[in-house]
């Protein structure tokens, strides 16, 4: 499983601030701030409406009840009913006010994350497990939406409610009010301790959800391998192991929440009990009216939920903070630059270089993976190669020699560590990536198809104006006439990753996608490896016509593919060690002859 920053060594979070993290949501919240603020005001009014009820009770007990005034009791009951209906209606209005804007915030954050993922370099996706990214786009954003919908509002609402309620109780009787305020300090201390501990456990749980998502995704996408090798038990063990780890973390979260909840619930209850005893004594001594005691205790009981919910709201806030942190871990990654202004001069200079620099040129290209040690040997070390305009060059080398890496540098899927790559004299780093990738088409040895129609998959390689004519031409080049035998022809939906098709069929569609846009430069990474001999011959015959009008770099492992090219380059030890015609290199280069093995010599003899 790929190691992500989220699942690597524990990170130092001593300077982590939940508030500072949550404030990063402001750009998304700002467009809907009016409705959210209105909803908060409505919720405060609703909560304060509930605090009027104890005052009505005081009036009823000290007035109509004491005076045996039946009409007054009915009037008080009607007031209580109206207050209850108003409180419920206002809370319902709050929910209506927040539903649409918060759905908008979640949708905008998810859309921004998706767009950002498309712009991040391949090196980022090589480091991060897909399950970690998926959990950030789903579970984490759901937690953020829940925070904005509930804790964000009710931390404010409950704080205002508790403040107003305490003032009302102190005005009723300050001695009883001080008794109620007694647990405040230990509750605050416990909340601070809880927040720090819960933040670490919540982050760990969310990272483990990402790991679990990765295992599920890999098992589903690799179900043929799992079944074919009978590895369902080992996969199940891996899943169960991660599930048990996540279960343990969730139980620790539950224990922390239970501890804080026990403190928050128990201490205020003890204080209310003490206030009840003291108040009853004062009523018996005639120092306090019964109505005042009823109003005081009713107010205290009305504050139970705002106080009891503190632990729950803090837990949700911490989970939202860690979810926000995980979201911005991805968003803070630097995307691919669309153009380097300081290099525009180089582009203009290259464009004036004339035909001498035409075609595809590598000058002293060095490549080392970004996370590799600076002391480690580079994969490519000073590659010099020139493919002339309209020429096709086969790239040959031993497994692991860096052929695929070299081809990935042309469309800037990876960035060269040093050196220069030019297309018709223009430095590729000076071009906007969109322009670069319009000029260069690629086809990989392991083709990727999307859950779309055959036609949509192929036409991804062309502009938006391409139609049926271009599609048929590309399918013809790739010898992909099999698509017409599919249930809906080119409108047939291919399954996820194209697994409903054979390897050779997927490879042919990937080749069709590469040639459909008539690119000026073509980069093919062993594009015919999954084809049978007869299909390969037919594809090669059609591909020769395409290669006659383009500049191409073709990674090749078989002599039949090498023979498509005008010349051959041998990559060895991170450098180009030989360039020449296939038959010439067979005679003069022992390493090349060894790579081509006996079949190459047989073709040479013929």
HULINZI-V757366 format. One record per helix or strand. SS is the DSSP state (alpha for helix, beta for strand). FROM is the first residue (numbers start at 1). TO is the last residue. Records with the same first field share a line. If there is no record, write none. Layout:
BEGIN
SS: FROM-TO, FROM-TO
END
This chain:
BEGIN
alpha: 18-67, 70-119, 122-127, 130-172, 174-181, 184-221, 223-228, 232-284, 290-331, 341-351, 354-357, 403-410, 428-430, 433-439, 454-459, 468-477, 481-485, 489-491, 496-498, 503-515, 533-547, 559-562, 582-588, 590-605
beta: 120-120, 335-335, 360-367, 380-387, 392-397, 418-423, 426-427, 440-443, 453-453, 493-493, 521-525, 551-555, 567-572, 575-580
END
